[in-house]
Amino acid sequence: MGRLFWKFLLAFLVSLLIAGAGVGTVVWLHNSGEQERTPPPGGPGGDTLIRSAAALLASGGSAAVGTWAAELVDGRTQALRIVDEEGRELLGRHVSAGQIERARADESAALPGQLVRRVVAPDGRRYLVFLPPELLPPRPHFHRPPPPWPPLAAVLLAGLAFSALGAWYLAKPIRNLRWAFEGVAAGRLDTRVAPRMGSRRDEMADLGRDFDRMAQRLQGLVGSQRRLLHDVSHELRSPLARLQAAVGLARQNPQKIEASLDRIERESQRLDELVGELLTLSRLEAGTGTLRREHFDLVELVASVVDDARFEAQAKGRDITFAAGDEIIIDGSVELLHRALENVIRNAVKYSAEGSSVDVSIQSEAQGQSVRIEVSDRGPGIAEQDLGSVFEPFYRGANANASGGFGLGLAIARRAVEAHGGAIVARNRPEPGLTVAISLPLARPGAASMPAA
């Protein structure tokens, strides 16, 4: 058990002890004032009944007592006996000689609390009024309540058990999270804590799921970085090898030094382009771009990119068509979006069949909150399972070797579009070809320019 478990347990236990001690003290003080009481014979109303019967007999005689006794039907009244000196019961009830002798003995002893009284009626006759104990209803028994310590101890033991269970329930997911953090810190990025959380549905389980998303994201980023390093090494190796070959040829055959210098120049330019694209991609992925954002007409920007690309396309026997409506104002970086659109359109021109055309269109999307740019070529398309990879760095299609390039153009385009809060997707056309769709949010009226992402 960790330290947090004992802290939780101690906190629960102390609070439980304080509450239990307080309740136990109050109960004990309350019960300590209760004294064991022995009720009088016949209960609290027995003496009153004897007094009433004696007073009525002394003032009204036997007739008044008979009428009064007939109207009362409770247990004590039925047990009342009124006996004259000859042993006759005035109310006609059965009375034994032993009961009479015991009543006379009690009356002679004059003990306090005895339910016996001698009365002289108005006619001068003497009567003995009494309540035989064996005929009285059972008397309630009052006793001191038991001490509170046994139930208090049971409550404390139960509280201790539940406190331990609660502390364990709270500390267990924290120990699991600690285990997961140690695994990630040790380089095991495939560590996941959600399976250890079981069926929990609380904040701890949410924290575990957040950790898993973080670990998954880290694993993806580290994997992408490793793949990028591998691909960069591979891309740099080929032009460097050709540079070394050109230098070797120049040394072996000085007469061909001019051709070797041309080769060295081309490979140097290729390396410069590769390094430039890598720097752009790195800056976009790191979110450290410093390009200024501004409001501008997207239609005008796309038209200028199409005009530049059409010149190159016509030289290769291809054409570009452009369809757009009125101006569409967005907020973003002109330079960054120009680079993204240029990469997408030039990529479409590169893969389109000779004699075909590339279609570029702009249209507003639903509710006028965003704009959609579509670039469709008439090339071989991409395998369906590879559509999600086309925007990854150094992705190469089936015709990559024939068309050249580094496979960074669409990756840069995706990062640029995402930096503007948009999205870019690719899908195959029904006829041979590929469509790249770019969705960008429109500028809000009166919104200030934002810094670059």
N, C-alpha and C positions, 0 to 999 in steps of 0.2 A: 504494500500500500504506500502511496506517495504522501508527501507532506500535505498536499491540498486535502486529501481524504481525512487526515487527522484534524485539520483545521475545521472542516465542515462538521465532522463528528463532534468535536469539542464545543463548537458553537451551538449545535443542536442540543447537546447534553446539558450545557450550562443553562440555556434558556429553559429547558425542561425542568431542571433541578430548582431553579428559582420559582417557576410557576407552581411546581408541586409542593415546595416548602411553604410558599405563601398560602396555598389552599389548605394544606394540612394544618398549619398554624391557626388559621381562622376556624376550621372545624373543631380543632382541639379546644381552643378557648371557648367556643360556644358550648361544647359538651361538658366542659369542666364545671360549669355552673349548674348542671342538672344533677340533683341529688336523688338518690333512690327513694322512692316514696311507696309506703304501704297504705293503700286506701282503707278507709274505715270499713268495718263489717257492713255488708249490705250495699257497699258502694257509696258514692257521695250523696245520694238521696235517701239513704236508710234512716238516718237520724231525723231528717225532716218529716218522714212518714210517721215515725213513732210520736214525735211531738204533736203533729197535727191530729193523729187519732186520739192521743191523750187529752188534748185541749177540747176536742169536740165531745169526747165522752164525759169530761168533767162539767161541761156547760150544757150539753143537750141530752145527755143520757144515752142509753143503749139504742133507742130508736134512731136518733140522729146519726150515730156511728154506722148502723146497719145500712141506712139510706146512702150515706157517703161511700161506704166500702163497695156497695153494689154498682156504683157508677164508675169505679176505677178498676181497670182490668189488666194493668201491667203486672209483671212478675213479682215485684215486691209487695204490691197490695194483696195479691193472692196468697202470699206467704204470711201476711199479718194474722196474728192470733191474739184474741182478747178472752182471757179466762177469769171466771169469778173465783171466790174462795173455795167453792165446792168442786172446782175443776171442770165446770161446764164452759164450753166455748160459745161466746156471745154470738158469733156470726154463723154458727152451725157447721164449722169446719172441723175436720178430724185433727185431734191433737193427742199425742201419746203422753203417758205419765212421765216418761223420761224427759220429754221436752219441757213439761211443766216444772219438774224438779230442777232441771238445769237453769231455767229462766229464773226461778225463785232464788237459786243459789247465786246467780249472777247479780240479781237485784240486791240481795243481802250483802254481797261483797262490794257493791258500789264501785266496780272497776270503771275507769274512764273508757268511753268509746263503746260500751256495751249497749245493745239495742233492746233495753228492757226498761219499763217504767210502770210504777204502781200508781193507780188513779182511783179517786173516790168520786162516784157518780152523784148526781143531785139527790137520788133516793137513798144515799148513805151506803150503798153497797160498794165493795172494794173489788177492783179488777187489776189484772196483771196484763199489760200490753207489751208484746214482744215479737221479735222476728226470729224464728228458728234458723240457725245458720245453714242447716242441711237443705232447707227449702228455698233459700235465696238463689237467684241466678248467679252463674260464675262471675267472679270479680276479675276485672282486667289486671294484668300484672305489669307493673312499670319497673324498668331496670335501666341502669346506666348503659348508654350505647358503647359498643366495643371501641377500643383505641383505633385511630386512623392509620397507624403505621403499616399493618399488613396490606391494606388496599393501596396505600401510597407506594409501598415497595413494589407491588405488582405493576402499578402504573409506571414507575420509573424503569423497571426492567423492560416493559413493553416499549416505552419511549426510547430506551437505549437500543433495542433491536431495530426499531423503525428509523432511528437516527443513523445507525450504521448503514442500513439499507439505502437511505437517502444520500448519505455522503458517498457511498460506493457508486450509486447511480450517477451522481454529478461528476465524480472524479474519473470514472472509467473512460468517457469520450476524450477527456483532456489527456489521459495517458496515451490513447490511440493517436491523437493529434501529435503528441510529442514524438511518438514512434515514426509517424509519417514525415515529420519535419527532419528528423535525424536521417531517414532514408534519402530524402531529396538532397539534404546537405552532403550526403556521402556519394551523390551522383546517380542514385537509383531513381531516375525521373519517371519510371513506370509505377512508382508507389501510389497506391490509391487507398483512401481511408474509409470510403463509403461502405464497403462490405463489412467492415468491423463495427459500423454503427448499428447494424441490425435493422429493426423496424422502428427506430426512434423517429418521432415527428416533432422535434423541438428545435430551439436555436442551435444546440450543439450539432444536430444532424445537418442543419443548413450550413453551419461553419465547415463541416466535413465535406459537403458537396462543393462549397466554394473553394476549399483547398484542392479538391480533385480537379476542378476546372483550371485553377492556377497551375497545378502540376502538368496537366495536359497541354496547356498553352506553352509552358516552359519546355516541355518535351518536343512540341512542334517547332518552337523557335530554335532550339539547339539542333534538332535534326535538320532544319532548313539551313542553319549556319554551316553545319558539316557538309551537307550536299553542295552548298554554294562554294565552300572552299575546294571541294573536290572538283566541281565543274570549272571553277576559275583556274585551278592548276592545270586541268586538261586543256582549256582554251588557250592558256598562255604557252603551254608546251609546244603546240604546233607552230605558231609564228616564230618562236625562239629557235626551234629546230631548223626552220627554213632560213632564218637569219644566219645561223651557224653554217648551214650548207652554202649559202651565197658567199659568206666570207671565205670558206674553204675553196670554193671554185675560183674566186678572185685571186687567191694566193697561188693556186695551181696553174691557172691560165690567165696571165696578166692581160692578154689580148681581149678577153671577155669581161674586163673589169667594169665597162659601162653597163652591160646587161646585169651584172651582179649588183651594181649600185642601184639600178632601177628596182631590182627585187628587194634589196634592203630597204629602199624608201617605201615600197608598197607594204612590206611587213611592218615597218615602223608606224605607218599610218593606221594599219589595222590594229596594232597594239594600242595606239593612242585612242582610237575609237572604243576599243574594249574597255580600257581604263576609265574613259569618260562615262560610258554607260554604267559601269560598275559604281562609280562615284555617285551618279545620279540616283541609281537604285538604292544605294546605301543611305543616301540623304533622305530619300522618301520613306524608307522603312523605319529610319530612326526618328522621323518627325522633326528634323532639325532644319528644314528648309527656311530660308530667309526671304523668299520671293514675296513681293508686295501684291496684295489682293486688291482688286478694284472692280467696279461695275463696267461691263463691256457688252457689246452685241455679239452673241454667239454665232449668229448666222454669218456675219461678216468674217469672223475668225475662221469658221469652217470653209467658207468660200475661198479665202486666201490660201488655206492648206490644199484645197482641191485644185486650184489653179497651178500651184507649184508642182503638185504630184501629177497633174495631167501632162505637163511638159515631159516628165520622165516616162510616163506611161505610153504616150504616143511614140516616143523614140523606140519603145519595145513592141510596138504593134498592138497596143491596148488603148482603151479610152476610159473616161470617168464621167458619169452623169451625176448631176446634183439637183435635188429638189428641196425647196424650202419656202416658207411663207414670209411674213413680216419679221421685223427685228425681234429678237428674243434677248432680253437683258438678264445676265446672271452675274453673280459675284464670285470672283476667283482670280487666279493667276493666269494672265494671258500666255506667258512664256511656258508655264507648265502644261496647260491644256493644249497649246500649240504642239508641244513635243508629243503628248499622248495621242492626239488626233493624227499627227504626221506618222507616227509609228504604226497605228492601226491601218490607215489608208495605204501607206507604202507596203505594208505586209500583204494587204489584199491585192494590190497591183502585182506584187512579186509572184503570188501563187495563182492568179487568174490565167486562164488559157489564152494563148495568142489569138488576137482577133476578137476577143470578148471585151466587155466593159465592166467596170466596178460601179455599183449604184450607191450613192450617198444621199441620205434624206434626213430631214429634221422635222419633228412634229411634237406638239405639246401633248402631255399625258393627261390622265383623268384629273379633273378638278383644277387644272391649271397650276398645280404646285411644282411640277417638274417638266423637263424637256427630254426627249428621246432622240438620240442620234444612231442611225443604223448604217453600217457599211457592209455591203454584200458583194462577194466576189463570185467568180465562176471557176473556181479551182477544184481540186480533188476532194476538198473537205477534210474532216478529221474523224477518226474512229470515235464512236459514242463514248466508250470508256475513257477516252483521253480528253474529252471536252473540259473536264475540271482541271486538267494539268496545263492547258495551253497558256495560262497566264503565270505559270511558275518560271523562275529564272532558268535559262539554258534548256528550255523544252525544245525538242527538235521533232518536227513532223516527218512524214515519210519522204518528202522532197527537200529536206533541209540541206543535205549535202549539195544538191544541184543548185539551190537558190542562194547559198551562203548565209551570212549573218551569224549572230552569236546566241540568238534565242532570248534576248533581253528586252526587245522592243515592247512586246505585249505585257511583260512583267512591269516595266516602267509605266506603261499606260494604266494598268490596274492600280498601281500605287498612287498615281496622279489623280485618277478619278476618285478613289476612296478618300484622298486628302481633301477633296471638295465636297465630301458627304454624299457622293454618288455611288453607282454600281455599274459593273461591266460584265456581260455574259456573252458566251458564244454558243451558237446552235447551227446545226447543219440545215441546209435548204433542201426542199423536196427534190429539186434538180441538183446536179452536182454543184457544190459551192458551200461557202461558209458565211454566216451573218454574225457580225459583232455588234451588239447593242449596248450603247452607253446611256445611262440615265443620270441627269444632273438636276439638282434643285434650282428653282428660279430664285432670283434675288427678290427679297421682300421690299416693298416700297418703303423708303425712308430708312432702310437698314444701313448702318455704317459699315465701311470696309473692315474686314477681319484680317488678323495676321495669318501668314501662311502656316499650314499644318506641318 
